[in-house]
């Protein structure tokens, strides 16, 4: 079996194993094996030279690329929390909202609701504002 093919199989195996771990360590080694495969195919280098290419590229990827990738993935995409995005929005009372009952239409969806002040009551057709989302219940108060 040709040496570049062996390096390529090793690169694919390491990349596949990375899918199971998610640590991005094996992916950097797969990049080194892919570079060794390419250099072996292009330049017909001996095994020790392929190993040196593998070592140098893997170390460079581990030191330079992996930390930046980990920071990017750990930081998240910055998408807003969808529940927090509902706070402050206006809602329409569909069923009487009292201490232990009620429904409102919020952003096109029907939500269970309760008033911010336990003794307040809102009738169907009233417009209310969402103060917070408590589990699956919208806590609302009367809009002025």
N, C-alpha and C positions, 0 to 999 in steps of 0.2 A: 504494500500500500504506500503510495507516495506521501512524503513527509508533510507537504502543505495540507493534504486532506486530513491527516491525523490532527494537525493543529486546528483545522476548521471544525472537526468533530468535537475536539476539546472545548473550543469556544462556544459551540452550540450547547454542549452539555452544561457548561458553567452558566450560560445565560438561562437555560431551563431550570437549573437548580436555584438561581437567583429569584425566579418567580415564586419559589416556595418560601424563601427567607425574607425578602423585601428589605435587606440591610444594605444593598448596593455594593457590598464587598465582592461578591462573586461576579457581579457585572463588570467591575473594573478588571478582574482577572480574565474575564471573557474578552474584554477589549485588548488586553495584552496578547492573548492567544490568537485573536484575529489579526493583530499586527504581525505576529510571528508567522502566521499562515501566509499573509500577503508578502512579507519579505522573503520567505522561503520560496514562494512561487515565482516572484519577480527576479530574484538574484541568485537562486539556487544555492543558498548558503548551507554550510554544514550544521549539524544539530546543535553544537555548542553556540554558534552565532544566533540561531533561532531562539535558543534559551536565553541568551543575553538580550535580544530584542523583547522577548516576553517579559523578562524581569524589569527592564528599564521602562517600558510602556506601562506595565502594571503598576509600578511604584509611582510613576508620574500621575497616572489616573487616580490612584488612591490618595495621593497627597494634594493634588490640585483640583480635581473634578469632584470627587466624592463629597468633600465638606460643603462645597457650594450646592450640590444637588440635595444633600440632606437638609441644609438650611432652607432651601426653597420648598421642599416638601413638608417640612415641619411647620413652616410659617403659615401654610394653608393658602387658599386662593383669595382670602379676604372677602368672601361673600357674606352679606349681612345675615344675621340670624333671622329666619323667616318669621318667627314668633315676635321678635322685637320690632320687626318692620310693621306689624299690625297695630302696635301701640300708638295711640294718638289718632287713629283713623275713625271716621264716622261710620256708624252702623244704624240700621233700621230695625226697630223692634217688631218682631213678627208675632210673638206670643207674650203675654203679660210677664214682665220681668219683676220678680220680687225676690225675697231672701233665698228661697229654695226652688225657684222655678223660672223659666223664661227662655226665649230664643231670640236671637238677632241675626240679621243678614249682614255679613261682614265680608267685604271683598268678593261678593258673589257666592259665598258659602254660608250655610246655616250653622250657627254656633250656639251652644248652650251659654246662657248669660246669667249673671247676678249683679245686683247694684253694688256700687262702691260702699255706700252707706246702707246698712242692713234694713233700715226702715223705709227706704225709698221704694217707690213702685212706679214702673213705667208701662204705659199702655201701648197696644199695637198702633203703629204709625208714628210713634215718637222717634225722634232722631237722638241718638246717644253717641258718646265718644268712648273709645276703648282706653282704659287706664293701663291695664296689664292683662296678660293671659296667664291664668292660673290652671295649669294642666290643660284640660280641654274646655275650660270655661273662660269666657271673656268677662272681665270685670269692667263695668261700664258706669258712666254718670251722664246726667242729662246735659245735652248741648244747649248753649244759650243762643 
